[in-house]
Amino acid sequence: MKKNVLIIGAGGVAKVAAHKCAQHNDILGDICIASRSQGKCELIIESVREKGSLKNEGGRLYSRQIDALDIPATSRLIEETGSQIVINLGTSFVNMSVLQACLATGAAYIDTAIHEEPDKICEQPPWYANYEWKYLDACQEKGLTAILGIGFDPGVVNAYCTYAVKHYFDSVDSIDIMDVNAGDHGKYFATNFDPEINFREFTGQVWTWIDRQWVAKPIHSEKQIYDFPTVGEQTIYLTGHDELHSLSKNIDANHIRFWMGFSDHYINCFTILKNIGLLSEQPVMTAEGLEVVPLKVVKACLPDPASLAPGYTGKTCIGNLVKGKKDGKDREIFIYNTCDHAECYQEVGSQGISYTAGVPPVAAAILIAQGLWDVQRMVNVEELDPDPLIKLLDTIGLPTQVQEK
Amino acid sequence: MKKNVLIIGAGGVAKVAAHKCAQHNDILGDICIASRSQGKCELIIESVREKGSLKNEGGRLYSRQIDALDIPATSRLIEETGSQIVINLGTSFVNMSVLQACLATGAAYIDTAIHEEPDKICEQPPWYANYEWKYLDACQEKGLTAILGIGFDPGVVNAYCTYAVKHYFDSVDSIDIMDVNAGDHGKYFATNFDPEINFREFTGQVWTWIDRQWVAKPIHSEKQIYDFPTVGEQTIYLTGHDELHSLSKNIDANHIRFWMGFSDHYINCFTILKNIGLLSEQPVMTAEGLEVVPLKVVKACLPDPASLAPGYTGKTCIGNLVKGKKDGKDREIFIYNTCDHAECYQEVGSQGISYTAGVPPVAAAILIAQGLWDVQRMVNVEELDPDPLIKLLDTIGLPTQVQEK
């Protein structure tokens, strides 16, 4: 039974996680929020206190300043705070250093996205093998619980795969993970999470799993219109995404693809920014001799994703279309969640994209604290029993629905 | 009779000017090219030698390094090089410092664009009054010849105004200056001269001269299709431009407007970049704490305008549609030049936009050297007799045509 949580990061997802941890601090114990900017941590704490999110009102909720790339400093912080669970919600560039700090201290490790190096994008599959999986043995030896990629996607959608296999199919032919945001933030152009990480997903090639092989395609080269429950018809594009890099190894299916919804306006803006070179992760030199990464400047110009929350309307829909056989017959289900931006804002002061990403790692922390997922090794989500997660999410804001086609 | 020319700047326009000066070095004497990057100056000199542009092959052609914002250093450079004529083709930010160096040394001053301050755009009219015209008295007292804005537009189009008044009209009602580039550089997106200066023209409001008053309008809010000679129908947009800020004072007309041609693709790219904030001249701070001006990063990502020249096809057309009365009757003429990108490249290794901007200041230098325009005061182009300019341009690459409507 582990307790006391250290949240690393102070963006929109960390804010949701802080609220959710607070709502369950009877199980999770002390909550420390640490990031490069302690001021941003304090703003989150103010929000948690304003909303009265702390279940155990006397529970400890406090902040620290940390550079999460500094492994010794992060290790000291874990020890100083007595944290037995670390929820890493910092930028994807810090995953490996936070994981090493957990290995040094024995604290359970949770993250929501694959590790990235600043100067590389859309890496060769399976991407996890380039970073996280190098520590599989170290985690095993140490008995360290490390749950990789437990946001919504990756994360809950990985559990949906296992859930479908466990309860609905004898064999699976194809899984199409589909993520659409039918919400409206009213801004000219904005990304719903860190623009830097967001754009890096789409500026290289699309790696997808077809006929049990990796296939590379150009971005936005394949699209379809899908009629989603609640949010209706949406245009979705074949894209690469974290979860394929582990599902391809762990799930027995012929095809596993990821689709994301984009409006024509998004595609237009993205295409122009990309073609001009403004989404590049490689530095350019200005005429004045300043070396700067264009993508970081685009990020600085775009709205802070957390600022989108007030007035955000509409819903997200994320789920898996699974096709296969059951009892000798064809079967097709869509297993999904819908999430309402305004309801999220009312509950935790954040929009739905942050909410869907921030609630699952807290669910994982609760399941570790309760011993249900304290597996003492490194796993991707589909390697765990999905049932406790699906059951818990039903009660803490992200209920699962299954549509039989 | 002045001689020896100092060219400040080493961009596309300076390259054309260097070639043209070389072609007339029997009149102009020594030619020194100076810029922040002496390497860029040397590349221009190599091009001049390759094309055999030096008329007097024994004439001096050399380079110096200079920070043109440094007035004492620029003054010393003018004296050291014995330059009696300075053609300022550096960024618009250096106009006032180069002018002051000319006042300190007595060298004639020529530029092709209005002075700009880095943190201001689309200034209150008349813009010249904010900078250059503050030195009208100083030039008068010193007997300094300073010719402002003698590129093509501003510049030749200002002379077209006077030329029309002198030869074609008793009274003028309206002048519409129209600038279109019907060429194709084959790049996804590029500007034809310094992107920074180019975009700064369009990111604020449009100042235009209507009913003898300044009127402010939003950018790209008025457009029309005009059927140009040679290049045919083109979509042009009402924009603000340098020349209106002096023509409004010096030319007796009810309306003076400036129109520029833009493709739908340009408008789309421009609108997205502008709305996102990437064309801002005001610095932003990246998440890493680096302060950077977005517009300078966009500039760094876009192709160097000089690099567009090889393979550039098509023509430019720039001219004045003038409406008024002659001998009691309505008259309407279009006085214009067309310029072919490929022919420019063949002659001087540059594209047509650089060519149309770079030839006129050399014409002005020749007219100063010949005593025809050595007026020993500060003037905008429309204050000078247009006939020697039009006649000279006919013979050095920018012939004028007049279409009677």
HADDOCK unambig.tbl for C-alpha pairs under 7 A between the chains (distance, minus, plus):
assign (segid A and resid 189 and name CA) (segid B and resid 276 and name CA) 6.83 0.50 0.50
assign (segid A and resid 269 and name CA) (segid B and resid 272 and name CA) 6.28 0.50 0.50
assign (segid A and resid 272 and name CA) (segid B and resid 269 and name CA) 6.29 0.50 0.50
assign (segid A and resid 276 and name CA) (segid B and resid 189 and name CA) 6.81 0.50 0.50
assign (segid A and resid 276 and name CA) (segid B and resid 301 and name CA) 6.42 0.50 0.50
assign (segid A and resid 276 and name CA) (segid B and resid 302 and name CA) 6.42 0.50 0.50
assign (segid A and resid 277 and name CA) (segid B and resid 301 and name CA) 5.75 0.50 0.50
assign (segid A and resid 278 and name CA) (segid B and resid 301 and name CA) 6.72 0.50 0.50
assign (segid A and resid 284 and name CA) (segid B and resid 300 and name CA) 6.50 0.50 0.50
assign (segid A and resid 285 and name CA) (segid B and resid 300 and name CA) 6.36 0.50 0.50
assign (segid A and resid 286 and name CA) (segid B and resid 296 and name CA) 6.10 0.50 0.50
assign (segid A and resid 286 and name CA) (segid B and resid 297 and name CA) 6.06 0.50 0.50
assign (segid A and resid 286 and name CA) (segid B and resid 300 and name CA) 5.17 0.50 0.50
assign (segid A and resid 287 and name CA) (segid B and resid 300 and name CA) 6.93 0.50 0.50
assign (segid A and resid 294 and name CA) (segid B and resid 297 and name CA) 6.53 0.50 0.50
assign (segid A and resid 296 and name CA) (segid B and resid 286 and name CA) 6.12 0.50 0.50
assign (segid A and resid 297 and name CA) (segid B and resid 286 and name CA) 6.07 0.50 0.50
assign (segid A and resid 297 and name CA) (segid B and resid 294 and name CA) 6.52 0.50 0.50
assign (segid A and resid 300 and name CA) (segid B and resid 284 and name CA) 6.52 0.50 0.50
assign (segid A and resid 300 and name CA) (segid B and resid 285 and name CA) 6.37 0.50 0.50
assign (segid A and resid 300 and name CA) (segid B and resid 286 and name CA) 5.19 0.50 0.50
assign (segid A and resid 300 and name CA) (segid B and resid 287 and name CA) 6.94 0.50 0.50
assign (segid A and resid 301 and name CA) (segid B and resid 276 and name CA) 6.43 0.50 0.50
assign (segid A and resid 301 and name CA) (segid B and resid 277 and name CA) 5.75 0.50 0.50
assign (segid A and resid 301 and name CA) (segid B and resid 278 and name CA) 6.72 0.50 0.50
assign (segid A and resid 302 and name CA) (segid B and resid 276 and name CA) 6.43 0.50 0.50
